[in-house]
Amino acid sequence: MNSSCEWEQQVVGAPGSDVILPCSFPCSDRENLHDVVVSWQCNGTVVVHSYHDSQDQEHSQSAAYRGRTHLFHDQLLKGNGSLHLKSVQKSDQGWYKCEVFSVNGNTKMLVFLLVAAPYEEPQLSIYVGCGSVNINVTTSRGFPQPVLLWRDETESDITNHSQTRVESDRWGCLEVQNELSLPLNDTKTLTVEMTLEVLNQTVSRSLTNLNTMQKSLKTSESHFKSLKCTTICIKKLE
């Protein structure tokens, strides 16, 4: 009996992690491994993994995936054609098609691999010097690069006063450092918002009483040194 079905799923994998791309197919008691053909391709043409004649066909595999994939051979006769992909790279993102041919017909399944990772809780620090205030935001272990937005108490966008530096670890996850520099004035509140749209991750933080801190700096140099260690009021915005 011929059968054909097509399903779509999404799998999220962080750079450097391992993922399972799911694929299942109907199986019967009269099935044997010699009858099962499993083909995994990426974006329509790249051979990710191929299995037929009871063995993996490594010679036909794309070099980009060599040594990073395997099937669960002991599960094939149970209808499991899922692919284990090791050490996910940012270039792995895309559509993967699993196609299985067996005595029960053929089955197709589409899986989208999204290479992404949520960022850790942002760390904020403030440095107030002669005539300026610098606020640093650092977050790491995420991917891809987030969008950072700064606003003052009037809700004006002041992001253009900031600079961002991005570094990548050995796996491709990012550490993002953003520094906002403003002249000393009567600014009371600053809000920074970090958004990673692909994972719907949004984190907002507010720094309050900045004007009070700035004014107190004018008293003495010794007071200035102590202020650099003062805990900043940080609260999560609703």
N, C-alpha and C positions, 0 to 999 in steps of 0.2 A: 504494500500500500504506500502510495506516495503522499507525503505531507509536507507542507511548507508554512512556517509561521515566522513572524518577525517582531521582535520586541525591542524596546529602547529603554536603556537605563543610564544613569550617571554615577560615576565613581570619582571620589575626590582623593587625590594622593599628594602628600607633601613631598617636596624635593628630597631625595635620599631615602624615602620610605619604600616599603613593599606594598603592593596592592593585589587584589584578586579581581580580575575582570570576569563576571559571571556569564556562564553559558550552559544551558541544560537542553536536553533533547530526549524524545521518547525512546525507550529501550524495551526489548522483549527478551524472553528466555532463549530464543533461538539466535541471539546476537553473539558474535565473537569478534575479538579485536581485529582480525584480518578484514572484517567487513566495515570497520569504522574509519572514516576519513574526517579529520578535523583541520580546518584552515582558519588562521587568524591573520587579518590584514589591517593596516592602519591607513586611513584616509584614501582608501580605494585601491592602492597599488603596492604599498610597502608590505612585504611578507614578514610578519612578526613571528609566526610559528606555524609549522606544517607537520601533520602526522598522518601517515598512511602505511599500509603493509606492516602494521604492528610495530612501527618505530618512528621516532622523530626524524624529520628530514632537515638536518642542520645545514646541509650544503645549500639549501634554497633560502635560508634565513637571511634577512638584511643584517649587515654588519653592525648596525646601530643597536640591535637587540641580542646579538650573540652573547651567550653566557648569562643572560638575564631573564630567561623565560623557561617555564616548564609546565606541562600538563600534569594532572593527577591521574596517572596511568591506572592505578587501582580503582579509580572511580568511573572510568570510561564506560564499563559495562553496566553502570548504574545510572547512565545518562548525564554524567557531569563532564562537560568539556571546558570548564573554566580554566583561565590562564593565570598563572602566578607570575607577575612582573616585578622584578627586583630593582632596587636602587633607581627609583623614578627620577627622570630628568625633565627639565622644563620643556625640552624638545619633544617629549613623549605625548604632550597634550594633543588630543584630536579624537576622531571617531574610529572605533575599532569594530570590525565586523567578524563575528564568529559564524562559520558555516560548517555544518556537520552533515555528512552523508552516511547513511546506514541502511540496513534492510528495511527500516521503517520509513524511509524517505529522506528528505533533507530539511534541515532546520537552520534558520538564519536569525542572528541576534545582533543588534547594534548597541554598543556601549560607548558613551562619551567619557573620556578620562580628562578630568579637570585637574591641572596641576596647581595646587593652591594650599596655603596653610595660614591659619589665623595668627595674628600677632600677639605677643605677650603684653601684659598690662604696661602701658607707657609709663616711663619714669620721668619726672619733671624736676628741674633744678633752676635756681635763679641766682644771678650774679649782678649786683648793683655796683657800678663804678662811678667815676666822676662824669656826670652828664649823661649817662646812659644806663639802661637796664637790659640785660641779656637773659633770655629764658630758653633753656634747652629741653627738648623732648627726645627721648630715646626709646625705641622699641625694637624687638628683634624676633628671630625665628619665624618670620612670616614670608609669604609670597602670594602674588606679585607685589610690586611697590604700591603702598596705600596713598591716598590723597589726604594731605594735611591742610586744614583751613584754620586761620586765626581770625578772631573778631574781638573788637573792644566793647565797652559797655553800651555803645550806641548801635551795636550790631554791624558796624562797618567792617568790611573785609580788609584786613591789614597783612594778608599773607605775603604781599610783595616786599615786606620788610624782613622776611626770613630767608634763610638758605638751608638747603637740604644736602646731606651727604649720605650715600648709600654704599654699603659694603656687603659682599657675598661670602658665605662660608663655603666649605669644600663641597657641600651638597647642592648649593644654590639658594638656600634660604637667606633672607636679607636682614641686615641690621640698618635701621633708618635713624639718622640723627638730624634733627631740625633745630636751628637756632634763630630765635626772633630777637632783633635788636631795635630798641626804641629809645628816643631821647627822654630824659627825666621830665615828667610833667605831672599833672593831676589825674592820671589814669587810675581808675579804681579797680576795674575788673578786666581780665583777659580770659578768653575762652579758646581752647584749641580742640578741634574735632578731627579725628582720624577715621577714614572710611576705606574699607576693603570691599568694594562693590561685589566682587564675584562670590564672596561668602556672606554677604549681607552683614558684615561686621562694622559696627560704628561705636566709637568710644569718644565721649566728650568729657573734658575736664575744665574746671574753672579755677582761676587764681584770683583771690580777693584781697582787698586792703592794700593794694600795691602803693597807692598814694601815701598811706601812713608809713609804710616801710621806707619809701623814698625820702620823705621829709625827715625822718629820724636819722638818716645818714648824714645830715648836715651838722650833726652835733660834734662828732670827733672821729678820728681815724680808728681808734680802738673800738668804738661802737660799730663802725663799718665792718671790722673783722668778725665781730660776733654775729652780725646780721647774716653773713654768708652761711652760717650754720643754722639759722633759724628755720624751723619747720614751716613750710608753706601750707596754707589752708587749701586743700584740694578736695573737691566734692564732685560727685557724679551728677551730671545734669539729667533731669527727667525728660 
